[in-house]
Amino acid sequence: MIDARGLSCPEPVILIKKAMASREKEYEMMVDNRTALENVTRFAQHQGYEVEHGAEGGDYRLRIYQK
């Protein structure tokens, strides 16, 4: 679980980019603003990952995975 709540862009994107260096097939991430959600989603999709997300209170939980 990558907790990027409280961070402004581009920090959440940098965190997922570093995590993706491990080449795992799935990641979970929490962000707390729409801009981070959109930027992380866009980055992950450009890296070949699928992204699902849901709202939890004022936060967003992302599931980033490869099929």
PDB file with SEQRES, HELIX, SHEET and CRYST1 records, atoms N, CA, C and O in Angstrom:
SEQRES   1 A   67  MET ILE ASP ALA ARG GLY LEU SER CYS PRO GLU PRO VAL          
SEQRES   2 A   67  ILE LEU ILE LYS LYS ALA MET ALA SER ARG GLU LYS GLU          
SEQRES   3 A   67  TYR GLU MET MET VAL ASP ASN ARG THR ALA LEU GLU ASN          
SEQRES   4 A   67  VAL THR ARG PHE ALA GLN HIS GLN GLY TYR GLU VAL GLU          
SEQRES   5 A   67  HIS GLY ALA GLU GLY GLY ASP TYR ARG LEU ARG ILE TYR          
SEQRES   6 A   67  GLN LYS                                                      
HELIX    1 AA1 GLU A   11  MET A   20  1                                  10    
HELIX    2 AA2 ARG A   34  HIS A   46  1                                  13    
SHEET    1 AA1 4 ILE A   2  ASP A   3  0                                        
SHEET    2 AA1 4 GLU A  26  VAL A  31  1                                        
SHEET    3 AA1 4 ASP A  59  TYR A  65 -1                                        
SHEET    4 AA1 4 GLU A  50  GLU A  56 -1                                        
CRYST1    1.000    1.000    1.000  90.00  90.00  90.00 P 1           1          
ATOM      1  N   MET A   1       0.856  -1.181   0.000  1.00  0.00           N  
ATOM      2  CA  MET A   1       0.000   0.000   0.000  1.00  0.00           C  
ATOM      3  C   MET A   1       0.895   1.234   0.000  1.00  0.00           C  
ATOM      4  O   MET A   1       1.756   1.400   0.864  1.00  0.00           O  
ATOM      5  N   ILE A   2       0.675   2.080  -0.972  1.00  0.00           N  
ATOM      6  CA  ILE A   2       1.403   3.336  -1.069  1.00  0.00           C  
ATOM      7  C   ILE A   2       0.457   4.441  -0.596  1.00  0.00           C  
ATOM      8  O   ILE A   2      -0.595   4.660  -1.196  1.00  0.00           O  
ATOM      9  N   ASP A   3       0.825   5.115   0.450  1.00  0.00           N  
ATOM     10  CA  ASP A   3      -0.018   6.170   1.007  1.00  0.00           C  
ATOM     11  C   ASP A   3       0.535   7.522   0.563  1.00  0.00           C  
ATOM     12  O   ASP A   3       1.543   7.997   1.084  1.00  0.00           O  
ATOM     13  N   ALA A   4      -0.145   8.132  -0.412  1.00  0.00           N  
ATOM     14  CA  ALA A   4       0.298   9.426  -0.930  1.00  0.00           C  
ATOM     15  C   ALA A   4      -0.643  10.545  -0.502  1.00  0.00           C  
ATOM     16  O   ALA A   4      -0.650  11.623  -1.096  1.00  0.00           O  
ATOM     17  N   ARG A   5      -1.442  10.280   0.542  1.00  0.00           N  
ATOM     18  CA  ARG A   5      -2.338  11.319   1.024  1.00  0.00           C  
ATOM     19  C   ARG A   5      -1.513  12.457   1.617  1.00  0.00           C  
ATOM     20  O   ARG A   5      -0.513  12.234   2.298  1.00  0.00           O  
ATOM     21  N   GLY A   6      -1.958  13.684   1.340  1.00  0.00           N  
ATOM     22  CA  GLY A   6      -1.256  14.855   1.840  1.00  0.00           C  
ATOM     23  C   GLY A   6      -0.121  15.319   0.945  1.00  0.00           C  
ATOM     24  O   GLY A   6       0.508  16.341   1.217  1.00  0.00           O  
ATOM     25  N   LEU A   7       0.144  14.580  -0.116  1.00  0.00           N  
ATOM     26  CA  LEU A   7       1.216  14.963  -1.037  1.00  0.00           C  
ATOM     27  C   LEU A   7       0.628  15.631  -2.270  1.00  0.00           C  
ATOM     28  O   LEU A   7      -0.437  15.244  -2.750  1.00  0.00           O  
ATOM     29  N   SER A   8       1.331  16.637  -2.777  1.00  0.00           N  
ATOM     30  CA  SER A   8       0.875  17.281  -4.008  1.00  0.00           C  
ATOM     31  C   SER A   8       1.674  16.729  -5.184  1.00  0.00           C  
ATOM     32  O   SER A   8       2.786  16.223  -5.032  1.00  0.00           O  
ATOM     33  N   CYS A   9       1.073  16.846  -6.345  1.00  0.00           N  
ATOM     34  CA  CYS A   9       1.733  16.378  -7.563  1.00  0.00           C  
ATOM     35  C   CYS A   9       2.960  17.234  -7.799  1.00  0.00           C  
ATOM     36  O   CYS A   9       2.928  18.444  -7.579  1.00  0.00           O  
ATOM     37  N   PRO A  10       4.032  16.620  -8.243  1.00  0.00           N  
ATOM     38  CA  PRO A  10       4.120  15.288  -8.832  1.00  0.00           C  
ATOM     39  C   PRO A  10       4.518  14.175  -7.860  1.00  0.00           C  
ATOM     40  O   PRO A  10       4.824  13.068  -8.306  1.00  0.00           O  
ATOM     41  N   GLU A  11       4.526  14.427  -6.563  1.00  0.00           N  
ATOM     42  CA  GLU A  11       5.001  13.425  -5.596  1.00  0.00           C  
ATOM     43  C   GLU A  11       4.285  12.069  -5.686  1.00  0.00           C  
ATOM     44  O   GLU A  11       4.966  11.043  -5.663  1.00  0.00           O  
ATOM     45  N   PRO A  12       2.947  12.010  -5.788  1.00  0.00           N  
ATOM     46  CA  PRO A  12       2.304  10.698  -5.910  1.00  0.00           C  
ATOM     47  C   PRO A  12       2.752   9.933  -7.162  1.00  0.00           C  
ATOM     48  O   PRO A  12       2.908   8.712  -7.120  1.00  0.00           O  
ATOM     49  N   VAL A  13       2.957  10.640  -8.262  1.00  0.00           N  
ATOM     50  CA  VAL A  13       3.428   9.985  -9.493  1.00  0.00           C  
ATOM     51  C   VAL A  13       4.848   9.455  -9.288  1.00  0.00           C  
ATOM     52  O   VAL A  13       5.172   8.355  -9.735  1.00  0.00           O  
ATOM     53  N   ILE A  14       5.684  10.225  -8.621  1.00  0.00           N  
ATOM     54  CA  ILE A  14       7.053   9.777  -8.354  1.00  0.00           C  
ATOM     55  C   ILE A  14       7.046   8.528  -7.485  1.00  0.00           C  
ATOM     56  O   ILE A  14       7.830   7.608  -7.716  1.00  0.00           O  
ATOM     57  N   LEU A  15       6.165   8.487  -6.487  1.00  0.00           N  
ATOM     58  CA  LEU A  15       6.081   7.302  -5.620  1.00  0.00           C  
ATOM     59  C   LEU A  15       5.671   6.059  -6.396  1.00  0.00           C  
ATOM     60  O   LEU A  15       6.255   4.993  -6.201  1.00  0.00           O  
ATOM     61  N   ILE A  16       4.672   6.176  -7.278  1.00  0.00           N  
ATOM     62  CA  ILE A  16       4.243   4.980  -8.024  1.00  0.00           C  
ATOM     63  C   ILE A  16       5.310   4.595  -9.041  1.00  0.00           C  
ATOM     64  O   ILE A  16       5.512   3.409  -9.302  1.00  0.00           O  
ATOM     65  N   LYS A  17       5.987   5.567  -9.611  1.00  0.00           N  
ATOM     66  CA  LYS A  17       7.062   5.257 -10.556  1.00  0.00           C  
ATOM     67  C   LYS A  17       8.169   4.465  -9.867  1.00  0.00           C  
ATOM     68  O   LYS A  17       8.665   3.484 -10.421  1.00  0.00           O  
ATOM     69  N   LYS A  18       8.560   4.881  -8.662  1.00  0.00           N  
ATOM     70  CA  LYS A  18       9.586   4.158  -7.905  1.00  0.00           C  
ATOM     71  C   LYS A  18       9.110   2.754  -7.555  1.00  0.00           C  
ATOM     72  O   LYS A  18       9.878   1.796  -7.645  1.00  0.00           O  
ATOM     73  N   ALA A  19       7.839   2.628  -7.152  1.00  0.00           N  
ATOM     74  CA  ALA A  19       7.294   1.310  -6.813  1.00  0.00           C  
ATOM     75  C   ALA A  19       7.287   0.394  -8.032  1.00  0.00           C  
ATOM     76  O   ALA A  19       7.561  -0.800  -7.911  1.00  0.00           O  
ATOM     77  N   MET A  20       6.979   0.938  -9.193  1.00  0.00           N  
ATOM     78  CA  MET A  20       6.915   0.130 -10.414  1.00  0.00           C  
ATOM     79  C   MET A  20       8.277  -0.413 -10.829  1.00  0.00           C  
ATOM     80  O   MET A  20       8.348  -1.341 -11.635  1.00  0.00           O  
ATOM     81  N   ALA A  21       9.343   0.140 -10.300  1.00  0.00           N  
ATOM     82  CA  ALA A  21      10.680  -0.387 -10.582  1.00  0.00           C  
ATOM     83  C   ALA A  21      10.817  -1.818 -10.075  1.00  0.00           C  
ATOM     84  O   ALA A  21      11.671  -2.566 -10.551  1.00  0.00           O  
ATOM     85  N   SER A  22       9.979  -2.205  -9.107  1.00  0.00           N  
ATOM     86  CA  SER A  22      10.004  -3.578  -8.574  1.00  0.00           C  
ATOM     87  C   SER A  22       9.338  -4.573  -9.523  1.00  0.00           C  
ATOM     88  O   SER A  22       9.473  -5.785  -9.356  1.00  0.00           O  
ATOM     89  N   ARG A  23       8.621  -4.056 -10.518  1.00  0.00           N  
ATOM     90  CA  ARG A  23       7.956  -4.867 -11.538  1.00  0.00           C  
ATOM     91  C   ARG A  23       6.902  -5.823 -10.982  1.00  0.00           C  
ATOM     92  O   ARG A  23       6.670  -6.895 -11.541  1.00  0.00           O  
ATOM     93  N   GLU A  24       6.273  -5.432  -9.891  1.00  0.00           N  
ATOM     94  CA  GLU A  24       5.168  -6.241  -9.387  1.00  0.00           C  
ATOM     95  C   GLU A  24       3.986  -6.084 -10.328  1.00  0.00           C  
ATOM     96  O   GLU A  24       3.930  -5.148 -11.125  1.00  0.00           O  
ATOM     97  N   LYS A  25       3.049  -7.006 -10.227  1.00  0.00           N  
ATOM     98  CA  LYS A  25       1.897  -6.969 -11.126  1.00  0.00           C  
ATOM     99  C   LYS A  25       0.752  -6.138 -10.575  1.00  0.00           C  
ATOM    100  O   LYS A  25      -0.179  -5.805 -11.309  1.00  0.00           O  
ATOM    101  N   GLU A  26       0.808  -5.795  -9.281  1.00  0.00           N  
ATOM    102  CA  GLU A  26      -0.298  -5.045  -8.689  1.00  0.00           C  
ATOM    103  C   GLU A  26       0.193  -4.145  -7.557  1.00  0.00           C  
ATOM    104  O   GLU A  26       1.094  -4.496  -6.795  1.00  0.00           O  
ATOM    105  N   TYR A  27      -0.436  -2.974  -7.479  1.00  0.00           N  
ATOM    106  CA  TYR A  27      -0.145  -1.999  -6.431  1.00  0.00           C  
ATOM    107  C   TYR A  27      -1.464  -1.417  -5.929  1.00  0.00           C  
ATOM    108  O   TYR A  27      -2.448  -1.356  -6.666  1.00  0.00           O  
ATOM    109  N   GLU A  28      -1.472  -0.994  -4.682  1.00  0.00           N  
ATOM    110  CA  GLU A  28      -2.600  -0.239  -4.138  1.00  0.00           C  
ATOM    111  C   GLU A  28      -2.046   1.088  -3.664  1.00  0.00           C  
ATOM    112  O   GLU A  28      -0.943   1.167  -3.124  1.00  0.00           O  
ATOM    113  N   MET A  29      -2.842   2.137  -3.879  1.00  0.00           N  
ATOM    114  CA  MET A  29      -2.376   3.464  -3.532  1.00  0.00           C  
ATOM    115  C   MET A  29      -3.544   4.281  -3.003  1.00  0.00           C  
ATOM    116  O   MET A  29      -4.673   4.140  -3.473  1.00  0.00           O  
ATOM    117  N   MET A  30      -3.269   5.134  -2.025  1.00  0.00           N  
ATOM    118  CA  MET A  30      -4.257   6.072  -1.493  1.00  0.00           C  
ATOM    119  C   MET A  30      -3.795   7.486  -1.822  1.00  0.00           C  
ATOM    120  O   MET A  30      -2.644   7.853  -1.586  1.00  0.00           O  
ATOM    121  N   VAL A  31      -4.722   8.275  -2.375  1.00  0.00           N  
ATOM    122  CA  VAL A  31      -4.480   9.700  -2.605  1.00  0.00           C  
ATOM    123  C   VAL A  31      -5.678  10.459  -2.057  1.00  0.00           C  
ATOM    124  O   VAL A  31      -6.739   9.877  -1.828  1.00  0.00           O  
ATOM    125  N   ASP A  32      -5.507  11.755  -1.847  1.00  0.00           N  
ATOM    126  CA  ASP A  32      -6.599  12.510  -1.234  1.00  0.00           C  
ATOM    127  C   ASP A  32      -7.083  13.685  -2.076  1.00  0.00           C  
ATOM    128  O   ASP A  32      -7.777  14.574  -1.583  1.00  0.00           O  
ATOM    129  N   ASN A  33      -6.703  13.676  -3.367  1.00  0.00           N  
ATOM    130  CA  ASN A  33      -7.213  14.751  -4.223  1.00  0.00           C  
ATOM    131  C   ASN A  33      -7.365  14.260  -5.655  1.00  0.00           C  
ATOM    132  O   ASN A  33      -6.685  13.334  -6.096  1.00  0.00           O  
ATOM    133  N   ARG A  34      -8.259  14.895  -6.348  1.00  0.00           N  
ATOM    134  CA  ARG A  34      -8.621  14.485  -7.712  1.00  0.00           C  
ATOM    135  C   ARG A  34      -7.449  14.626  -8.680  1.00  0.00           C  
ATOM    136  O   ARG A  34      -7.293  13.800  -9.580  1.00  0.00           O  
ATOM    137  N   THR A  35      -6.630  15.650  -8.512  1.00  0.00           N  
ATOM    138  CA  THR A  35      -5.490  15.853  -9.408  1.00  0.00           C  
ATOM    139  C   THR A  35      -4.514  14.688  -9.320  1.00  0.00           C  
ATOM    140  O   THR A  35      -4.050  14.186 -10.344  1.00  0.00           O  
ATOM    141  N   ALA A  36      -4.204  14.257  -8.105  1.00  0.00           N  
ATOM    142  CA  ALA A  36      -3.306  13.105  -7.925  1.00  0.00           C  
ATOM    143  C   ALA A  36      -3.928  11.849  -8.530  1.00  0.00           C  
ATOM    144  O   ALA A  36      -3.241  11.068  -9.188  1.00  0.00           O  
ATOM    145  N   LEU A  37      -5.214  11.657  -8.308  1.00  0.00           N  
ATOM    146  CA  LEU A  37      -5.923  10.506  -8.890  1.00  0.00           C  
ATOM    147  C   LEU A  37      -5.755  10.497 -10.407  1.00  0.00           C  
ATOM    148  O   LEU A  37      -5.391   9.475 -10.989  1.00  0.00           O  
ATOM    149  N   GLU A  38      -6.016  11.621 -11.037  1.00  0.00           N  
ATOM    150  CA  GLU A  38      -5.930  11.701 -12.502  1.00  0.00           C  
ATOM    151  C   GLU A  38      -4.501  11.526 -13.001  1.00  0.00           C  
ATOM    152  O   GLU A  38      -4.278  10.822 -13.985  1.00  0.00           O  
ATOM    153  N   ASN A  39      -3.534  12.152 -12.343  1.00  0.00           N  
ATOM    154  CA  ASN A  39      -2.141  12.058 -12.791  1.00  0.00           C  
ATOM    155  C   ASN A  39      -1.561  10.660 -12.601  1.00  0.00           C  
ATOM    156  O   ASN A  39      -0.853  10.162 -13.476  1.00  0.00           O  
ATOM    157  N   VAL A  40      -1.850  10.024 -11.471  1.00  0.00           N  
ATOM    158  CA  VAL A  40      -1.358   8.667 -11.228  1.00  0.00           C  
ATOM    159  C   VAL A  40      -2.019   7.701 -12.213  1.00  0.00           C  
ATOM    160  O   VAL A  40      -1.357   6.819 -12.760  1.00  0.00           O  
ATOM    161  N   THR A  41      -3.315   7.868 -12.437  1.00  0.00           N  
ATOM    162  CA  THR A  41      -4.029   7.008 -13.389  1.00  0.00           C  
ATOM    163  C   THR A  41      -3.410   7.139 -14.779  1.00  0.00           C  
ATOM    164  O   THR A  41      -3.124   6.132 -15.426  1.00  0.00           O  
ATOM    165  N   ARG A  42      -3.207   8.346 -15.231  1.00  0.00           N  
ATOM    166  CA  ARG A  42      -2.630   8.588 -16.562  1.00  0.00           C  
ATOM    167  C   ARG A  42      -1.243   7.961 -16.667  1.00  0.00           C  
ATOM    168  O   ARG A  42      -0.933   7.294 -17.654  1.00  0.00           O  
ATOM    169  N   PHE A  43      -0.407   8.176 -15.650  1.00  0.00           N  
ATOM    170  CA  PHE A  43       0.949   7.617 -15.672  1.00  0.00           C  
ATOM    171  C   PHE A  43       0.901   6.089 -15.722  1.00  0.00           C  
ATOM    172  O   PHE A  43       1.589   5.472 -16.535  1.00  0.00           O  
ATOM    173  N   ALA A  44       0.095   5.481 -14.858  1.00  0.00           N  
ATOM    174  CA  ALA A  44       0.016   4.022 -14.801  1.00  0.00           C  
ATOM    175  C   ALA A  44      -0.468   3.442 -16.130  1.00  0.00           C  
ATOM    176  O   ALA A  44       0.062   2.434 -16.597  1.00  0.00           O  
ATOM    177  N   GLN A  45      -1.459   4.067 -16.731  1.00  0.00           N  
ATOM    178  CA  GLN A  45      -1.968   3.584 -18.010  1.00  0.00           C  
ATOM    179  C   GLN A  45      -0.895   3.681 -19.096  1.00  0.00           C  
ATOM    180  O   GLN A  45      -0.800   2.796 -19.946  1.00  0.00           O  
ATOM    181  N   HIS A  46      -0.098   4.731 -19.077  1.00  0.00           N  
ATOM    182  CA  HIS A  46       0.991   4.851 -20.054  1.00  0.00           C  
ATOM    183  C   HIS A  46       2.071   3.795 -19.830  1.00  0.00           C  
ATOM    184  O   HIS A  46       2.846   3.495 -20.739  1.00  0.00           O  
ATOM    185  N   GLN A  47       2.124   3.237 -18.632  1.00  0.00           N  
ATOM    186  CA  GLN A  47       3.086   2.174 -18.331  1.00  0.00           C  
ATOM    187  C   GLN A  47       2.499   0.788 -18.606  1.00  0.00           C  
ATOM    188  O   GLN A  47       3.164  -0.222 -18.373  1.00  0.00           O  
ATOM    189  N   GLY A  48       1.262   0.732 -19.098  1.00  0.00           N  
ATOM    190  CA  GLY A  48       0.632  -0.542 -19.451  1.00  0.00           C  
ATOM    191  C   GLY A  48      -0.198  -1.158 -18.342  1.00  0.00           C  
ATOM    192  O   GLY A  48      -0.553  -2.334 -18.429  1.00  0.00           O  
ATOM    193  N   TYR A  49      -0.518  -0.403 -17.302  1.00  0.00           N  
ATOM    194  CA  TYR A  49      -1.316  -0.909 -16.187  1.00  0.00           C  
ATOM    195  C   TYR A  49      -2.781  -0.503 -16.350  1.00  0.00           C  
ATOM    196  O   TYR A  49      -3.097   0.499 -16.992  1.00  0.00           O  
ATOM    197  N   GLU A  50      -3.653  -1.293 -15.765  1.00  0.00           N  
ATOM    198  CA  GLU A  50      -5.072  -0.961 -15.642  1.00  0.00           C  
ATOM    199  C   GLU A  50      -5.240  -0.285 -14.285  1.00  0.00           C  
ATOM    200  O   GLU A  50      -4.480  -0.556 -13.356  1.00  0.00           O  
ATOM    201  N   VAL A  51      -6.225   0.586 -14.168  1.00  0.00           N  
ATOM    202  CA  VAL A  51      -6.455   1.286 -12.903  1.00  0.00           C  
ATOM    203  C   VAL A  51      -7.939   1.249 -12.570  1.00  0.00           C  
ATOM    204  O   VAL A  51      -8.784   1.592 -13.396  1.00  0.00           O  
ATOM    205  N   GLU A  52      -8.239   0.831 -11.351  1.00  0.00           N  
ATOM    206  CA  GLU A  52      -9.588   0.910 -10.797  1.00  0.00           C  
ATOM    207  C   GLU A  52      -9.487   1.789  -9.562  1.00  0.00           C  
ATOM    208  O   GLU A  52      -8.475   1.772  -8.861  1.00  0.00           O  
ATOM    209  N   HIS A  53     -10.535   2.556  -9.296  1.00  0.00           N  
ATOM    210  CA  HIS A  53     -10.481   3.392  -8.094  1.00  0.00           C  
ATOM    211  C   HIS A  53     -11.865   3.546  -7.507  1.00  0.00           C  
ATOM    212  O   HIS A  53     -12.882   3.428  -8.190  1.00  0.00           O  
ATOM    213  N   GLY A  54     -11.864   3.809  -6.232  1.00  0.00           N  
ATOM    214  CA  GLY A  54     -13.100   4.062  -5.511  1.00  0.00           C  
ATOM    215  C   GLY A  54     -12.847   5.106  -4.444  1.00  0.00           C  
ATOM    216  O   GLY A  54     -11.722   5.279  -3.976  1.00  0.00           O  
ATOM    217  N   ALA A  55     -13.905   5.798  -4.066  1.00  0.00           N  
ATOM    218  CA  ALA A  55     -13.794   6.835  -3.044  1.00  0.00           C  
ATOM    219  C   ALA A  55     -14.035   6.232  -1.669  1.00  0.00           C  
ATOM    220  O   ALA A  55     -14.921   5.395  -1.492  1.00  0.00           O  
ATOM    221  N   GLU A  56     -13.246   6.661  -0.706  1.00  0.00           N  
ATOM    222  CA  GLU A  56     -13.405   6.257   0.696  1.00  0.00           C  
ATOM    223  C   GLU A  56     -13.339   7.529   1.530  1.00  0.00           C  
ATOM    224  O   GLU A  56     -12.256   8.028   1.837  1.00  0.00           O  
ATOM    225  N   GLY A  57     -14.491   8.041   1.889  1.00  0.00           N  
ATOM    226  CA  GLY A  57     -14.508   9.332   2.582  1.00  0.00           C  
ATOM    227  C   GLY A  57     -14.033  10.395   1.615  1.00  0.00           C  
ATOM    228  O   GLY A  57     -14.590  10.529   0.526  1.00  0.00           O  
ATOM    229  N   GLY A  58     -13.023  11.145   1.985  1.00  0.00           N  
ATOM    230  CA  GLY A  58     -12.457  12.145   1.088  1.00  0.00           C  
ATOM    231  C   GLY A  58     -11.240  11.648   0.337  1.00  0.00           C  
ATOM    232  O   GLY A  58     -10.571  12.423  -0.346  1.00  0.00           O  
ATOM    233  N   ASP A  59     -10.945  10.361   0.458  1.00  0.00           N  
ATOM    234  CA  ASP A  59      -9.759   9.780  -0.170  1.00  0.00           C  
ATOM    235  C   ASP A  59     -10.163   8.894  -1.339  1.00  0.00           C  
ATOM    236  O   ASP A  59     -11.325   8.519  -1.491  1.00  0.00           O  
ATOM    237  N   TYR A  60      -9.168   8.570  -2.160  1.00  0.00           N  
ATOM    238  CA  TYR A  60      -9.363   7.649  -3.275  1.00  0.00           C  
ATOM    239  C   TYR A  60      -8.403   6.480  -3.098  1.00  0.00           C  
ATOM    240  O   TYR A  60      -7.217   6.667  -2.827  1.00  0.00           O  
ATOM    241  N   ARG A  61      -8.936   5.275  -3.254  1.00  0.00           N  
ATOM    242  CA  ARG A  61      -8.112   4.064  -3.228  1.00  0.00           C  
ATOM    243  C   ARG A  61      -7.981   3.576  -4.659  1.00  0.00           C  
ATOM    244  O   ARG A  61      -8.979   3.319  -5.332  1.00  0.00           O  
ATOM    245  N   LEU A  62      -6.742   3.451  -5.119  1.00  0.00           N  
ATOM    246  CA  LEU A  62      -6.479   2.994  -6.471  1.00  0.00           C  
ATOM    247  C   LEU A  62      -5.936   1.574  -6.434  1.00  0.00           C  
ATOM    248  O   LEU A  62      -5.115   1.231  -5.583  1.00  0.00           O  
ATOM    249  N   ARG A  63      -6.396   0.768  -7.351  1.00  0.00           N  
ATOM    250  CA  ARG A  63      -5.824  -0.561  -7.604  1.00  0.00           C  
ATOM    251  C   ARG A  63      -5.202  -0.473  -8.977  1.00  0.00           C  
ATOM    252  O   ARG A  63      -5.897  -0.260  -9.971  1.00  0.00           O  
ATOM    253  N   ILE A  64      -3.910  -0.634  -9.032  1.00  0.00           N  
ATOM    254  CA  ILE A  64      -3.145  -0.504 -10.256  1.00  0.00           C  
ATOM    255  C   ILE A  64      -2.583  -1.887 -10.559  1.00  0.00           C  
ATOM    256  O   ILE A  64      -1.843  -2.441  -9.746  1.00  0.00           O  
ATOM    257  N   TYR A  65      -2.921  -2.453 -11.715  1.00  0.00           N  
ATOM    258  CA  TYR A  65      -2.557  -3.846 -11.980  1.00  0.00           C  
ATOM    259  C   TYR A  65      -2.339  -4.105 -13.459  1.00  0.00           C  
ATOM    260  O   TYR A  65      -2.778  -3.344 -14.321  1.00  0.00           O  
ATOM    261  N   GLN A  66      -1.643  -5.211 -13.725  1.00  0.00           N  
ATOM    262  CA  GLN A  66      -1.465  -5.677 -15.096  1.00  0.00           C  
ATOM    263  C   GLN A  66      -2.347  -6.892 -15.306  1.00  0.00           C  
ATOM    264  O   GLN A  66      -2.476  -7.741 -14.423  1.00  0.00           O  
ATOM    265  N   LYS A  67      -2.944  -6.968 -16.465  1.00  0.00           N  
ATOM    266  CA  LYS A  67      -3.774  -8.140 -16.786  1.00  0.00           C  
ATOM    267  C   LYS A  67      -2.922  -9.300 -17.195  1.00  0.00           C  
ATOM    268  O   LYS A  67      -3.444 -10.372 -17.501  1.00  0.00           O  
TER     269      LYS A  67                                                      
END                                                                             
